[in-house]
């Protein structure tokens, strides 16, 4: 939860707690059993809510496992547009995504489970990347808006956005595989530094 959460009303805090419980339970079950052996009914039984409640929060089981956060896209868009003018588009996107991943060290158990699930269920990867780095199309649109280019036809916004997503994925994989002997942020910034060496505005 963010620093702003205490200001939320009781109803909203309960909704967020239920959403988190469903997402955490679905992920844990997927890591233990494999995604094919997890059902919405099993998740809701474990949490103590109805199947209808589950679908109030998630359209499908896979989305619960990757836990998309609906506010990510707009936060990243604002961060990209508000980044210092001297920043390249890649630097702006790097800092915007870094803000979303600021608490990854504290949430390392979830990320380790996430990587375990992705290793056995690679079909979930695109959903996972969308959940952690916002929707790919939103990233492309944010970069295109910063560059003043068409998000549908311009190459550079797509190249920057997809490269950034690849850097995030690689950073998380290396961080988890190394047993967290290095901080995530050091790996993350190393990845983006390597990208910047060959990808500039």
SEVEX-443781 format. One record per atom (N, C-alpha, C): residue in three letters; x, y, z. Coordinates in nm, 3 decimals. Layout:
NODE, ALA, X, Y, Z
...
//
This chain:
NODE, UNK, 0.084, -0.119, 0.000
NODE, UNK, 0.000, 0.000, 0.000
NODE, UNK, 0.088, 0.124, 0.000
NODE, UNK, 0.040, 0.232, -0.062
NODE, UNK, 0.119, 0.352, -0.072
NODE, UNK, 0.099, 0.441, 0.047
NODE, UNK, 0.181, 0.548, 0.053
NODE, UNK, 0.172, 0.639, 0.165
NODE, UNK, 0.038, 0.710, 0.169
NODE, UNK, -0.030, 0.716, 0.055
NODE, UNK, -0.158, 0.787, 0.050
NODE, UNK, -0.273, 0.700, 0.098
NODE, UNK, -0.251, 0.572, 0.116
NODE, UNK, -0.359, 0.481, 0.149
NODE, UNK, -0.432, 0.511, 0.280
NODE, UNK, -0.363, 0.559, 0.387
NODE, UNK, -0.436, 0.587, 0.510
NODE, UNK, -0.550, 0.687, 0.493
NODE, UNK, -0.541, 0.770, 0.387
NODE, UNK, -0.646, 0.869, 0.363
NODE, UNK, -0.768, 0.807, 0.296
NODE, UNK, -0.758, 0.683, 0.251
NODE, UNK, -0.870, 0.618, 0.186
NODE, UNK, -0.979, 0.586, 0.287
NODE, UNK, -1.102, 0.582, 0.238
NODE, UNK, -1.213, 0.545, 0.324
NODE, UNK, -1.209, 0.396, 0.357
NODE, UNK, -1.284, 0.357, 0.460
NODE, UNK, -1.286, 0.218, 0.503
NODE, UNK, -1.330, 0.125, 0.391
NODE, UNK, -1.431, 0.164, 0.315
NODE, UNK, -1.482, 0.081, 0.206
NODE, UNK, -1.373, 0.053, 0.103
NODE, UNK, -1.299, 0.159, 0.065
NODE, UNK, -1.195, 0.142, -0.035
NODE, UNK, -1.081, 0.056, 0.019
NODE, UNK, -1.045, 0.073, 0.145
NODE, UNK, -0.938, -0.009, 0.203
NODE, UNK, -0.978, -0.156, 0.206
NODE, UNK, -1.106, -0.183, 0.237
NODE, UNK, -1.153, -0.321, 0.238
NODE, UNK, -1.149, -0.381, 0.097
NODE, UNK, -1.186, -0.301, -0.002
NODE, UNK, -1.184, -0.349, -0.140
NODE, UNK, -1.042, -0.382, -0.183
NODE, UNK, -0.948, -0.296, -0.146
NODE, UNK, -0.808, -0.321, -0.183
NODE, UNK, -0.755, -0.445, -0.111
NODE, UNK, -0.794, -0.462, 0.014
NODE, UNK, -0.749, -0.579, 0.090
NODE, UNK, -0.803, -0.707, 0.029
NODE, UNK, -0.929, -0.705, -0.015
NODE, UNK, -0.988, -0.823, -0.079
NODE, UNK, -0.919, -0.852, -0.211
NODE, UNK, -0.895, -0.750, -0.289
NODE, UNK, -0.826, -0.768, -0.417
NODE, UNK, -0.688, -0.828, -0.396
NODE, UNK, -0.615, -0.778, -0.297
NODE, UNK, -0.481, -0.828, -0.268
NODE, UNK, -0.485, -0.973, -0.221
NODE, UNK, -0.583, -1.005, -0.135
NODE, UNK, -0.594, -1.142, -0.085
NODE, UNK, -0.622, -1.240, -0.199
NODE, UNK, -0.709, -1.202, -0.290
NODE, UNK, -0.738, -1.287, -0.405
NODE, UNK, -0.615, -1.305, -0.493
NODE, UNK, -0.546, -1.195, -0.520
NODE, UNK, -0.426, -1.201, -0.605
NODE, UNK, -0.317, -1.284, -0.541
NODE, UNK, -0.292, -1.262, -0.413
NODE, UNK, -0.185, -1.336, -0.344
NODE, UNK, -0.216, -1.485, -0.337
NODE, UNK, -0.342, -1.517, -0.310
NODE, UNK, -0.381, -1.659, -0.301
NODE, UNK, -0.371, -1.728, -0.436
NODE, UNK, -0.415, -1.660, -0.541
NODE, UNK, -0.406, -1.718, -0.676
NODE, UNK, -0.261, -1.742, -0.715
NODE, UNK, -0.175, -1.647, -0.684
NODE, UNK, -0.034, -1.662, -0.718
NODE, UNK, 0.029, -1.777, -0.640
NODE, UNK, 0.002, -1.784, -0.511
NODE, UNK, 0.059, -1.890, -0.429
NODE, UNK, 0.015, -2.027, -0.479
NODE, UNK, -0.113, -2.040, -0.512
NODE, UNK, -0.163, -2.168, -0.562
NODE, UNK, -0.100, -2.204, -0.696
NODE, UNK, -0.083, -2.104, -0.781
NODE, UNK, -0.022, -2.130, -0.912
NODE, UNK, 0.122, -2.176, -0.897
NODE, UNK, 0.193, -2.118, -0.800
NODE, UNK, 0.332, -2.159, -0.775
NODE, UNK, 0.339, -2.300, -0.719
NODE, UNK, 0.242, -2.335, -0.635
NODE, UNK, 0.243, -2.467, -0.571
NODE, UNK, 0.192, -2.577, -0.662
NODE, UNK, 0.088, -2.546, -0.742
NODE, UNK, 0.020, -2.651, -0.818
NODE, UNK, 0.041, -2.644, -0.969
NODE, UNK, 0.075, -2.525, -1.018
NODE, UNK, 0.074, -2.502, -1.161
NODE, UNK, -0.058, -2.437, -1.199
NODE, UNK, -0.055, -2.346, -1.293
NODE, UNK, -0.173, -2.267, -1.328
NODE, UNK, -0.289, -2.355, -1.374
NODE, UNK, -0.259, -2.467, -1.440
NODE, UNK, -0.365, -2.552, -1.493
NODE, UNK, -0.445, -2.622, -1.384
NODE, UNK, -0.389, -2.627, -1.263
NODE, UNK, -0.458, -2.694, -1.153
NODE, UNK, -0.515, -2.596, -1.051
NODE, UNK, -0.529, -2.472, -1.092
NODE, UNK, -0.589, -2.371, -1.005
NODE, UNK, -0.722, -2.327, -1.066
NODE, UNK, -0.822, -2.313, -0.984
NODE, UNK, -0.953, -2.266, -1.030
NODE, UNK, -0.995, -2.144, -0.951
NODE, UNK, -1.084, -2.067, -1.009
NODE, UNK, -1.139, -1.951, -0.939
NODE, UNK, -1.209, -1.996, -0.811
NODE, UNK, -1.278, -2.109, -0.818
NODE, UNK, -1.349, -2.159, -0.700
NODE, UNK, -1.254, -2.191, -0.586
NODE, UNK, -1.139, -2.250, -0.618
NODE, UNK, -1.041, -2.282, -0.515
NODE, UNK, -0.987, -2.156, -0.450
NODE, UNK, -0.963, -2.054, -0.530
NODE, UNK, -0.911, -1.927, -0.478
NODE, UNK, -1.013, -1.861, -0.387
NODE, UNK, -1.138, -1.854, -0.432
NODE, UNK, -1.240, -1.787, -0.352
NODE, UNK, -1.272, -1.863, -0.224
NODE, UNK, -1.268, -1.996, -0.231
NODE, UNK, -1.289, -2.076, -0.109
NODE, UNK, -1.180, -2.046, -0.006
NODE, UNK, -1.056, -2.034, -0.052
NODE, UNK, -0.945, -2.008, 0.039
NODE, UNK, -0.954, -1.870, 0.101
NODE, UNK, -1.002, -1.773, 0.024
NODE, UNK, -1.013, -1.635, 0.074
NODE, UNK, -1.140, -1.615, 0.156
NODE, UNK, -1.242, -1.696, 0.125
NODE, UNK, -1.369, -1.682, 0.196
NODE, UNK, -1.463, -1.582, 0.135
NODE, UNK, -1.459, -1.572, 0.001
NODE, UNK, -1.551, -1.483, -0.070
NODE, UNK, -1.618, -1.563, -0.181
NODE, UNK, -1.716, -1.502, -0.245
NODE, UNK, -1.789, -1.571, -0.351
NODE, UNK, -1.717, -1.559, -0.484
NODE, UNK, -1.754, -1.648, -0.575
NODE, UNK, -1.700, -1.640, -0.711
NODE, UNK, -1.741, -1.508, -0.775
NODE, UNK, -1.861, -1.463, -0.747
NODE, UNK, -1.906, -1.335, -0.801
NODE, UNK, -1.816, -1.222, -0.755
NODE, UNK, -1.774, -1.227, -0.629
NODE, UNK, -1.684, -1.125, -0.577
NODE, UNK, -1.553, -1.127, -0.654
NODE, UNK, -1.502, -1.246, -0.682
NODE, UNK, -1.377, -1.257, -0.759
NODE, UNK, -1.389, -1.180, -0.890
NODE, UNK, -1.498, -1.203, -0.961
NODE, UNK, -1.513, -1.140, -1.092
NODE, UNK, -1.547, -0.991, -1.084
NODE, UNK, -1.575, -0.942, -0.964
NODE, UNK, -1.586, -0.798, -0.946
NODE, UNK, -1.449, -0.731, -0.953
NODE, UNK, -1.345, -0.810, -0.926
NODE, UNK, -1.209, -0.755, -0.922
NODE, UNK, -1.125, -0.794, -1.043
NODE, UNK, -1.147, -0.914, -1.095
NODE, UNK, -1.064, -0.964, -1.203
NODE, UNK, -1.150, -1.028, -1.311
NODE, UNK, -1.118, -1.006, -1.438
NODE, UNK, -1.195, -1.069, -1.545
NODE, UNK, -1.166, -1.216, -1.563
NODE, UNK, -1.049, -1.261, -1.514
NODE, UNK, -1.012, -1.401, -1.528
NODE, UNK, -0.905, -1.437, -1.425
NODE, UNK, -0.881, -1.566, -1.409
NODE, UNK, -0.783, -1.613, -1.312
NODE, UNK, -0.643, -1.562, -1.343
NODE, UNK, -0.607, -1.559, -1.471
NODE, UNK, -0.472, -1.516, -1.510
NODE, UNK, -0.444, -1.373, -1.467
NODE, UNK, -0.545, -1.287, -1.477
NODE, UNK, -0.526, -1.148, -1.436
NODE, UNK, -0.506, -1.137, -1.285
NODE, UNK, -0.569, -1.224, -1.210
NODE, UNK, -0.549, -1.222, -1.065
NODE, UNK, -0.406, -1.262, -1.030
NODE, UNK, -0.352, -1.356, -1.104
NODE, UNK, -0.217, -1.404, -1.076
NODE, UNK, -0.112, -1.298, -1.109
NODE, UNK, -0.133, -1.224, -1.215
NODE, UNK, -0.038, -1.121, -1.251
NODE, UNK, -0.069, -0.987, -1.184
NODE, UNK, -0.185, -0.978, -1.124
NODE, UNK, -0.229, -0.863, -1.044
NODE, UNK, -0.207, -0.729, -1.112
NODE, UNK, -0.278, -0.702, -1.221
NODE, UNK, -0.265, -0.571, -1.284
NODE, UNK, -0.318, -0.462, -1.193
NODE, UNK, -0.253, -0.348, -1.197
NODE, UNK, -0.295, -0.233, -1.118
NODE, UNK, -0.345, -0.126, -1.214
NODE, UNK, -0.472, -0.096, -1.207
NODE, UNK, -0.534, -0.013, -1.308
NODE, UNK, -0.479, 0.129, -1.314
NODE, UNK, -0.424, 0.179, -1.203
NODE, UNK, -0.377, 0.316, -1.201
NODE, UNK, -0.238, 0.332, -1.261
NODE, UNK, -0.169, 0.222, -1.289
NODE, UNK, -0.031, 0.229, -1.335
NODE, UNK, -0.015, 0.314, -1.460
NODE, UNK, -0.098, 0.289, -1.560
NODE, UNK, -0.079, 0.352, -1.691
NODE, UNK, -0.081, 0.504, -1.681
NODE, UNK, -0.175, 0.560, -1.609
NODE, UNK, -0.184, 0.706, -1.599
NODE, UNK, -0.070, 0.762, -1.516
NODE, UNK, -0.029, 0.692, -1.411
NODE, UNK, 0.084, 0.739, -1.330
NODE, UNK, 0.211, 0.744, -1.415
NODE, UNK, 0.234, 0.638, -1.493
NODE, UNK, 0.353, 0.634, -1.577
NODE, UNK, 0.347, 0.741, -1.684
NODE, UNK, 0.230, 0.760, -1.742
NODE, UNK, 0.216, 0.865, -1.844
NODE, UNK, 0.255, 1.001, -1.788
NODE, UNK, 0.204, 1.033, -1.670
NODE, UNK, 0.235, 1.163, -1.609
NODE, UNK, 0.384, 1.174, -1.579
NODE, UNK, 0.442, 1.064, -1.529
NODE, UNK, 0.584, 1.067, -1.495
NODE, UNK, 0.671, 1.085, -1.619
NODE, UNK, 0.634, 1.019, -1.728
NODE, UNK, 0.709, 1.033, -1.852
NODE, UNK, 0.700, 1.176, -1.904
NODE, UNK, 0.581, 1.233, -1.903
NODE, UNK, 0.563, 1.368, -1.955
NODE, UNK, 0.626, 1.474, -1.866
NODE, UNK, 0.632, 1.447, -1.736
NODE, UNK, 0.685, 1.546, -1.642
NODE, UNK, 0.835, 1.531, -1.616
NODE, UNK, 0.897, 1.432, -1.677
NODE, UNK, 1.042, 1.413, -1.660
NODE, UNK, 1.117, 1.535, -1.714
NODE, UNK, 1.235, 1.563, -1.662
NODE, UNK, 1.312, 1.680, -1.709
NODE, UNK, 1.328, 1.681, -1.861
NODE, UNK, 1.318, 1.798, -1.922
NODE, UNK, 1.331, 1.807, -2.069
NODE, UNK, 1.462, 1.750, -2.122
NODE, UNK, 1.568, 1.754, -2.039
NODE, UNK, 1.698, 1.704, -2.085
NODE, UNK, 1.701, 1.551, -2.093
NODE, UNK, 1.605, 1.484, -2.031
NODE, UNK, 1.602, 1.338, -2.035
NODE, UNK, 1.566, 1.289, -2.174
NODE, UNK, 1.631, 1.181, -2.217
NODE, UNK, 1.585, 1.113, -2.337
NODE, UNK, 1.453, 1.043, -2.303
NODE, UNK, 1.384, 0.996, -2.404
NODE, UNK, 1.260, 0.922, -2.380
NODE, UNK, 1.288, 0.797, -2.297
NODE, UNK, 1.399, 0.731, -2.325
NODE, UNK, 1.433, 0.611, -2.250
NODE, UNK, 1.460, 0.643, -2.103
NODE, UNK, 1.530, 0.752, -2.077
NODE, UNK, 1.555, 0.793, -1.938
NODE, UNK, 1.424, 0.827, -1.867
NODE, UNK, 1.335, 0.896, -1.935
NODE, UNK, 1.206, 0.932, -1.876
NODE, UNK, 1.127, 0.806, -1.840
NODE, UNK, 1.128, 0.709, -1.930
NODE, UNK, 1.054, 0.585, -1.906
NODE, UNK, 1.122, 0.503, -1.796
NODE, UNK, 1.254, 0.504, -1.795
NODE, UNK, 1.328, 0.434, -1.688
NODE, UNK, 1.287, 0.486, -1.551
NODE, UNK, 1.284, 0.616, -1.535
NODE, UNK, 1.250, 0.673, -1.405
NODE, UNK, 1.103, 0.651, -1.370
NODE, UNK, 1.016, 0.655, -1.470
NODE, UNK, 0.874, 0.634, -1.445
NODE, UNK, 0.847, 0.492, -1.396
NODE, UNK, 0.908, 0.394, -1.461
NODE, UNK, 0.889, 0.255, -1.420
NODE, UNK, 0.956, 0.229, -1.286
NODE, UNK, 1.071, 0.292, -1.264
NODE, UNK, 1.142, 0.276, -1.136
NODE, UNK, 1.053, 0.317, -1.019
NODE, UNK, 0.973, 0.420, -1.038
NODE, UNK, 0.881, 0.463, -0.933
NODE, UNK, 0.780, 0.353, -0.901
NODE, UNK, 0.734, 0.283, -1.004
NODE, UNK, 0.637, 0.175, -0.984
NODE, UNK, 0.700, 0.055, -0.913
NODE, UNK, 0.832, 0.040, -0.927
NODE, UNK, 0.902, -0.075, -0.870
NODE, UNK, 0.982, -0.037, -0.746
NODE, UNK, 0.951, 0.077, -0.689
NODE, UNK, 1.030, 0.129, -0.576
NODE, UNK, 1.031, 0.035, -0.456
NODE, UNK, 0.924, -0.043, -0.438
NODE, UNK, 0.914, -0.128, -0.319
NODE, UNK, 0.937, -0.276, -0.349
NODE, UNK, 1.001, -0.304, -0.461
NODE, UNK, 1.019, -0.443, -0.501
NODE, UNK, 1.102, -0.521, -0.400
NODE, UNK, 1.201, -0.456, -0.338
NODE, UNK, 1.286, -0.527, -0.241
NODE, UNK, 1.201, -0.577, -0.124
NODE, UNK, 1.106, -0.494, -0.080
NODE, UNK, 1.021, -0.532, 0.033
NODE, UNK, 0.925, -0.645, -0.005
NODE, UNK, 0.891, -0.653, -0.132
NODE, UNK, 0.793, -0.750, -0.179
NODE, UNK, 0.860, -0.867, -0.251
NODE, UNK, 0.983, -0.901, -0.206
NODE, UNK, 1.061, -0.998, -0.282
NODE, UNK, 0.997, -1.136, -0.285
NODE, UNK, 0.924, -1.176, -0.181
NODE, UNK, 0.862, -1.310, -0.182
NODE, UNK, 0.761, -1.323, -0.295
NODE, UNK, 0.682, -1.217, -0.317
NODE, UNK, 0.585, -1.221, -0.426
NODE, UNK, 0.658, -1.231, -0.560
NODE, UNK, 0.766, -1.156, -0.577
NODE, UNK, 0.837, -1.160, -0.704
NODE, UNK, 0.901, -1.296, -0.728
NODE, UNK, 0.952, -1.359, -0.623
NODE, UNK, 1.010, -1.492, -0.640
NODE, UNK, 0.903, -1.593, -0.680
NODE, UNK, 0.785, -1.581, -0.619
NODE, UNK, 0.674, -1.667, -0.660
NODE, UNK, 0.635, -1.638, -0.805
NODE, UNK, 0.633, -1.509, -0.839
NODE, UNK, 0.596, -1.469, -0.974
NODE, UNK, 0.691, -1.532, -1.076
NODE, UNK, 0.820, -1.527, -1.049
NODE, UNK, 0.917, -1.585, -1.141
NODE, UNK, 0.901, -1.737, -1.151
NODE, UNK, 0.870, -1.800, -1.038
NODE, UNK, 0.849, -1.945, -1.039
NODE, UNK, 0.730, -1.981, -1.127
NODE, UNK, 0.624, -1.904, -1.117
NODE, UNK, 0.504, -1.929, -1.198
NODE, UNK, 0.535, -1.904, -1.345
NODE, UNK, 0.607, -1.797, -1.376
NODE, UNK, 0.637, -1.764, -1.515
NODE, UNK, 0.727, -1.869, -1.579
NODE, UNK, 0.816, -1.928, -1.500
NODE, UNK, 0.903, -2.033, -1.556
NODE, UNK, 0.823, -2.155, -1.600
NODE, UNK, 0.716, -2.185, -1.528
NODE, UNK, 0.635, -2.302, -1.562
NODE, UNK, 0.515, -2.266, -1.649
NODE, UNK, 0.482, -2.137, -1.655
NODE, UNK, 0.366, -2.092, -1.734
NODE, UNK, 0.403, -1.968, -1.815
NODE, UNK, 0.488, -1.983, -1.917
NODE, UNK, 0.534, -1.867, -1.994
NODE, UNK, 0.422, -1.791, -2.064
NODE, UNK, 0.306, -1.854, -2.080
NODE, UNK, 0.194, -1.785, -2.144
NODE, UNK, 0.145, -1.666, -2.061
NODE, UNK, 0.182, -1.665, -1.932
NODE, UNK, 0.142, -1.555, -1.844
NODE, UNK, 0.235, -1.434, -1.856
NODE, UNK, 0.343, -1.448, -1.931
NODE, UNK, 0.445, -1.342, -1.932
NODE, UNK, 0.390, -1.208, -1.979
NODE, UNK, 0.313, -1.208, -2.087
NODE, UNK, 0.263, -1.081, -2.138
NODE, UNK, 0.173, -1.011, -2.036
NODE, UNK, 0.093, -1.089, -1.963
NODE, UNK, 0.009, -1.031, -1.860
NODE, UNK, 0.094, -0.977, -1.745
NODE, UNK, 0.197, -1.050, -1.710
NODE, UNK, 0.286, -1.007, -1.603
NODE, UNK, 0.353, -0.874, -1.638
NODE, UNK, 0.405, -0.864, -1.759
NODE, UNK, 0.472, -0.741, -1.800
NODE, UNK, 0.374, -0.623, -1.803
NODE, UNK, 0.253, -0.650, -1.847
NODE, UNK, 0.153, -0.544, -1.847
NODE, UNK, 0.122, -0.498, -1.706
NODE, UNK, 0.117, -0.594, -1.611
NODE, UNK, 0.085, -0.560, -1.473
NODE, UNK, 0.193, -0.477, -1.407
NODE, UNK, 0.319, -0.507, -1.435
NODE, UNK, 0.428, -0.439, -1.365
NODE, UNK, 0.478, -0.316, -1.438
NODE, UNK, 0.463, -0.309, -1.564
NODE, UNK, 0.514, -0.194, -1.638
NODE, UNK, 0.407, -0.116, -1.709
NODE, UNK, 0.284, -0.142, -1.672
NODE, UNK, 0.166, -0.084, -1.738
NODE, UNK, 0.147, -0.149, -1.874
NODE, UNK, 0.032, -0.127, -1.930
NODE, UNK, -0.002, -0.181, -2.060
NODE, UNK, 0.100, -0.134, -2.164
NODE, UNK, 0.148, -0.225, -2.249
NODE, UNK, 0.247, -0.188, -2.350
NODE, UNK, 0.198, -0.073, -2.436
NODE, UNK, 0.073, -0.075, -2.472
NODE, UNK, 0.020, 0.032, -2.556
NODE, UNK, 0.023, 0.165, -2.483
NODE, UNK, 0.001, 0.161, -2.352
NODE, UNK, 0.006, 0.284, -2.273
NODE, UNK, 0.148, 0.338, -2.268
NODE, UNK, 0.245, 0.248, -2.258
NODE, UNK, 0.385, 0.292, -2.257
NODE, UNK, 0.421, 0.355, -2.391
NODE, UNK, 0.381, 0.289, -2.498
NODE, UNK, 0.408, 0.344, -2.632
NODE, UNK, 0.343, 0.481, -2.646
NODE, UNK, 0.219, 0.493, -2.602
NODE, UNK, 0.147, 0.620, -2.613
NODE, UNK, 0.215, 0.730, -2.531
NODE, UNK, 0.263, 0.696, -2.412
NODE, UNK, 0.329, 0.794, -2.326
NODE, UNK, 0.457, 0.845, -2.391
NODE, UNK, 0.537, 0.751, -2.444
NODE, UNK, 0.662, 0.791, -2.510
NODE, UNK, 0.633, 0.873, -2.635
NODE, UNK, 0.533, 0.830, -2.712
NODE, UNK, 0.498, 0.903, -2.834
NODE, UNK, 0.452, 1.045, -2.801
NODE, UNK, 0.376, 1.059, -2.694
NODE, UNK, 0.330, 1.192, -2.655
NODE, UNK, 0.448, 1.280, -2.616
NODE, UNK, 0.544, 1.224, -2.544
NODE, UNK, 0.662, 1.301, -2.505
NODE, UNK, 0.742, 1.345, -2.627
NODE, UNK, 0.753, 1.255, -2.725
NODE, UNK, 0.832, 1.283, -2.845
NODE, UNK, 0.754, 1.361, -2.950
NODE, UNK, 0.623, 1.375, -2.931
NODE, UNK, 0.541, 1.443, -3.030
NODE, UNK, 0.524, 1.361, -3.157
NODE, UNK, 0.516, 1.230, -3.141
NODE, UNK, 0.505, 1.140, -3.257
NODE, UNK, 0.374, 1.061, -3.251
NODE, UNK, 0.340, 1.002, -3.363
NODE, UNK, 0.218, 0.922, -3.373
NODE, UNK, 0.240, 0.785, -3.308
NODE, UNK, 0.162, 0.751, -3.205
NODE, UNK, 0.183, 0.622, -3.138
NODE, UNK, 0.150, 0.502, -3.225
NODE, UNK, 0.072, 0.524, -3.332
NODE, UNK, 0.034, 0.413, -3.418
NODE, UNK, 0.136, 0.384, -3.527
NODE, UNK, 0.201, 0.488, -3.579
NODE, UNK, 0.286, 0.468, -3.696
NODE, UNK, 0.435, 0.494, -3.671
NODE, UNK, 0.469, 0.563, -3.564
NODE, UNK, 0.610, 0.595, -3.540
NODE, UNK, 0.683, 0.475, -3.481
NODE, UNK, 0.806, 0.455, -3.524
NODE, UNK, 0.885, 0.341, -3.478
NODE, UNK, 0.946, 0.364, -3.340
NODE, UNK, 1.005, 0.483, -3.318
NODE, UNK, 1.082, 0.505, -3.196
NODE, UNK, 1.002, 0.484, -3.068
NODE, UNK, 0.879, 0.533, -3.055
NODE, UNK, 0.806, 0.507, -2.930
NODE, UNK, 0.791, 0.359, -2.900
NODE, UNK, 0.765, 0.279, -3.002
NODE, UNK, 0.751, 0.135, -2.982
NODE, UNK, 0.885, 0.073, -2.945
NODE, UNK, 0.991, 0.116, -3.011
NODE, UNK, 1.123, 0.062, -2.983
NODE, UNK, 1.165, 0.093, -2.840
NODE, UNK, 1.144, 0.216, -2.797
NODE, UNK, 1.180, 0.256, -2.661
NODE, UNK, 1.098, 0.178, -2.558
NODE, UNK, 0.967, 0.170, -2.579
NODE, UNK, 0.879, 0.103, -2.484
NODE, UNK, 0.911, -0.046, -2.474
NODE, UNK, 0.928, -0.112, -2.586
NODE, UNK, 0.955, -0.256, -2.584
NODE, UNK, 1.093, -0.285, -2.526
NODE, UNK, 1.189, -0.199, -2.554
NODE, UNK, 1.322, -0.217, -2.496
NODE, UNK, 1.317, -0.201, -2.345
NODE, UNK, 1.240, -0.103, -2.298
NODE, UNK, 1.227, -0.082, -2.154
NODE, UNK, 1.162, -0.202, -2.087
NODE, UNK, 1.061, -0.257, -2.148
NODE, UNK, 0.994, -0.375, -2.093
NODE, UNK, 1.092, -0.492, -2.085
NODE, UNK, 1.173, -0.509, -2.189
NODE, UNK, 1.273, -0.617, -2.189
NODE, UNK, 1.374, -0.595, -2.076
NODE, UNK, 1.411, -0.471, -2.052
NODE, UNK, 1.507, -0.441, -1.945
NODE, UNK, 1.448, -0.473, -1.809
NODE, UNK, 1.321, -0.442, -1.789
NODE, UNK, 1.255, -0.474, -1.663
NODE, UNK, 1.251, -0.624, -1.642
NODE, UNK, 1.210, -0.696, -1.745
NODE, UNK, 1.202, -0.842, -1.734
NODE, UNK, 1.338, -0.901, -1.702
NODE, UNK, 1.442, -0.859, -1.775
NODE, UNK, 1.576, -0.913, -1.753
NODE, UNK, 1.625, -0.881, -1.613
NODE, UNK, 1.596, -0.761, -1.566
NODE, UNK, 1.641, -0.720, -1.433
NODE, UNK, 1.578, -0.805, -1.324
NODE, UNK, 1.448, -0.828, -1.335
NODE, UNK, 1.379, -0.911, -1.235
NODE, UNK, 1.430, -1.053, -1.238
NODE, UNK, 1.448, -1.108, -1.357
NODE, UNK, 1.495, -1.246, -1.369
NODE, UNK, 1.634, -1.263, -1.307
NODE, UNK, 1.725, -1.170, -1.337
NODE, UNK, 1.861, -1.178, -1.283
NODE, UNK, 1.860, -1.159, -1.132
NODE, UNK, 1.780, -1.065, -1.086
NODE, UNK, 1.770, -1.037, -0.942
NODE, UNK, 1.724, -1.161, -0.865
NODE, UNK, 1.620, -1.226, -0.915
NODE, UNK, 1.567, -1.345, -0.848
NODE, UNK, 1.665, -1.461, -0.861
NODE, UNK, 1.719, -1.482, -0.982
NODE, UNK, 1.810, -1.595, -1.006
NODE, UNK, 1.937, -1.585, -0.922
NODE, UNK, 1.980, -1.463, -0.893
NODE, UNK, 2.103, -1.443, -0.816
NODE, UNK, 2.080, -1.457, -0.666
NODE, UNK, 1.956, -1.486, -0.627
NODE, UNK, 1.927, -1.497, -0.485
NODE, UNK, 1.927, -1.363, -0.414
NODE, UNK, 1.906, -1.258, -0.493
NODE, UNK, 1.901, -1.121, -0.438
NODE, UNK, 2.032, -1.083, -0.368
NODE, UNK, 2.144, -1.130, -0.422
NODE, UNK, 2.274, -1.091, -0.366
NODE, UNK, 2.311, -0.948, -0.405
NODE, UNK, 2.243, -0.897, -0.508
NODE, UNK, 2.256, -0.756, -0.545
NODE, UNK, 2.120, -0.691, -0.531
NODE, UNK, 2.119, -0.561, -0.514
NODE, UNK, 1.990, -0.493, -0.506
NODE, UNK, 1.926, -0.491, -0.643
NODE, UNK, 1.794, -0.492, -0.644
NODE, UNK, 1.724, -0.485, -0.772
NODE, UNK, 1.758, -0.356, -0.845
NODE, UNK, 1.762, -0.244, -0.773
NODE, UNK, 1.785, -0.116, -0.838
NODE, UNK, 1.921, -0.111, -0.907
NODE, UNK, 2.023, -0.175, -0.850
NODE, UNK, 2.154, -0.174, -0.916
NODE, UNK, 2.148, -0.250, -1.048
NODE, UNK, 2.078, -0.362, -1.050
NODE, UNK, 2.064, -0.441, -1.173
NODE, UNK, 1.978, -0.365, -1.274
NODE, UNK, 1.872, -0.306, -1.225
NODE, UNK, 1.780, -0.230, -1.311
NODE, UNK, 1.852, -0.116, -1.382
NODE, UNK, 1.929, -0.038, -1.307
NODE, UNK, 1.999, 0.075, -1.368
NODE, UNK, 2.112, 0.028, -1.459
NODE, UNK, 2.173, -0.084, -1.427
NODE, UNK, 2.273, -0.140, -1.517
NODE, UNK, 2.210, -0.179, -1.651
NODE, UNK, 2.092, -0.236, -1.644
NODE, UNK, 2.022, -0.276, -1.767
NODE, UNK, 1.991, -0.155, -1.855
NODE, UNK, 1.941, -0.050, -1.793
NODE, UNK, 1.905, 0.068, -1.871
NODE, UNK, 2.029, 0.144, -1.920
NODE, UNK, 2.137, 0.137, -1.845
NODE, UNK, 2.261, 0.198, -1.892
NODE, UNK, 2.311, 0.127, -2.017
NODE, UNK, 2.300, -0.005, -2.017
NODE, UNK, 2.341, -0.083, -2.134
NODE, UNK, 2.253, -0.049, -2.254
NODE, UNK, 2.123, -0.033, -2.230
NODE, UNK, 2.034, 0.004, -2.340
NODE, UNK, 2.068, 0.143, -2.394
NODE, UNK, 2.092, 0.235, -2.303
NODE, UNK, 2.118, 0.374, -2.343
NODE, UNK, 2.243, 0.386, -2.429
NODE, UNK, 2.335, 0.293, -2.413
NODE, UNK, 2.457, 0.298, -2.493
NODE, UNK, 2.429, 0.283, -2.641
NODE, UNK, 2.314, 0.222, -2.673
NODE, UNK, 2.283, 0.203, -2.814
NODE, UNK, 2.146, 0.253, -2.853
NODE, UNK, 2.075, 0.322, -2.760
NODE, UNK, 1.939, 0.366, -2.788
NODE, UNK, 1.918, 0.504, -2.726
NODE, UNK, 1.926, 0.607, -2.805
NODE, UNK, 1.907, 0.744, -2.758
NODE, UNK, 1.805, 0.815, -2.845
NODE, UNK, 1.756, 0.928, -2.797
NODE, UNK, 1.661, 1.007, -2.877
NODE, UNK, 1.727, 1.056, -3.005
//
